[in-house]
């Protein structure tokens, strides 16, 4: 576990800052004989070291806002999907991740993509 967590550590300041992206569900709608639209729900879990010396909650909340803005500015993910929709912050809390006290954010979004067979 220590090696896994260390892969999320910024080597310049030892701050834990990382994300785990998981596809939690998808469905397909038939569009043609060899074509479907796939609608996928993604969950993005983010971790950021909690510290009393700085405004770590404010910093991490700002990072989450920046992620939301990035999806708004590139709603097709550079043409890899038809659309990105419903980005939301579903949970923001603090807790232990391994042996490190961290802020935890869980966000989700929906993508639509064209699948050709």
C-alpha positions in Angstrom: 0.0 0.0 0.0 2.8 2.5 0.8 4.1 2.1 -2.8 0.7 2.7 -4.3 0.1 5.8 -2.2 3.6 7.1 -3.0 2.7 7.1 -6.7 0.3 10.0 -5.9 2.9 12.0 -4.0 4.3 15.2 -5.6 8.1 14.8 -5.3 8.6 18.6 -5.0 6.5 19.1 -1.9 5.4 15.6 -0.7 1.7 16.5 -1.1 -0.6 13.6 -2.0 -2.6 14.6 -5.0 -4.1 12.1 -7.4 -7.2 10.7 -9.0 -8.7 7.3 -9.7 -11.1 7.2 -12.7 -13.6 4.4 -12.8 -16.3 3.4 -15.3 -19.2 2.5 -13.1 -21.9 1.7 -15.7 -22.8 2.0 -19.4 -25.7 1.3 -21.7 -25.9 1.3 -25.5 -28.7 2.5 -27.8 -28.9 1.0 -31.3 -28.3 3.7 -33.9 -27.9 1.5 -37.0 -27.1 -2.0 -38.1 -23.4 -1.7 -37.0 -23.5 1.5 -34.8 -24.5 2.2 -31.2 -24.4 5.2 -29.0 -22.7 4.3 -25.7 -23.7 6.3 -22.6 -21.1 5.8 -19.8 -21.1 7.0 -16.2 -17.7 7.7 -14.8 -16.7 8.4 -11.2 -13.5 10.4 -10.5 -12.1 10.1 -7.0 -9.6 12.7 -6.0 -7.2 12.9 -3.0 -5.3 15.8 -1.7 -3.2 16.0 1.5 -4.9 17.8 4.3 -2.7 20.2 6.1 -3.2 22.8 8.8 -0.4 25.0 7.6 -2.1 26.0 4.4 -5.6 26.4 3.0 -5.6 22.9 1.6 -9.4 22.6 1.5 -9.7 25.8 -0.5 -6.9 24.7 -2.8 -8.4 21.4 -3.5 -11.9 22.9 -4.0 -10.3 25.3 -6.5 -8.7 22.3 -8.3 -12.1 20.6 -8.6 -13.6 23.8 -10.0 -10.8 23.9 -12.6 -11.5 20.3 -13.6 -15.2 21.2 -14.1 -14.2 24.1 -16.2 -11.9 21.9 -18.3 -14.7 19.6 -19.2 -16.9 22.5 -20.0 -14.3 24.0 -22.4 -13.7 20.6 -24.1 -17.1 18.9 -24.2 -16.0 16.3 -26.8 -12.7 15.5 -25.1 -10.8 16.5 -28.3 -13.2 14.5 -30.4 -13.0 11.2 -28.6 -16.7 11.4 -27.4 -19.9 12.9 -28.7 -20.4 14.8 -25.4 -19.5 15.1 -21.8 -22.5 16.0 -19.6 -23.6 16.4 -16.0 -20.2 16.9 -14.3 -21.0 17.0 -10.6 -19.2 17.1 -7.3 -21.1 14.4 -5.4 -19.0 14.2 -2.2 -16.3 16.3 -0.5 -14.9 15.0 2.8 -11.7 14.2 4.7 -10.4 10.9 5.9 -7.5 8.6 6.0 -6.1 7.3 2.8 -3.6 4.7 3.8 -1.8 6.4 6.6 -2.2 10.0 5.2 -5.0 12.4 6.2 -6.5 13.7 3.0 -9.3 15.6 1.5 -11.5 13.3 -0.7 -13.6 14.4 -3.6 -15.9 12.2 -5.6 -17.1 13.6 -8.9 -19.1 12.0 -11.7 -19.9 12.7 -15.3 -21.6 11.1 -18.3 -20.1 10.6 -21.7 -21.7 9.7 -25.0 -19.7 8.1 -27.7 -20.3 6.5 -31.1 -19.5 2.8 -31.2 -19.1 1.2 -34.7 -18.9 -2.5 -35.1 
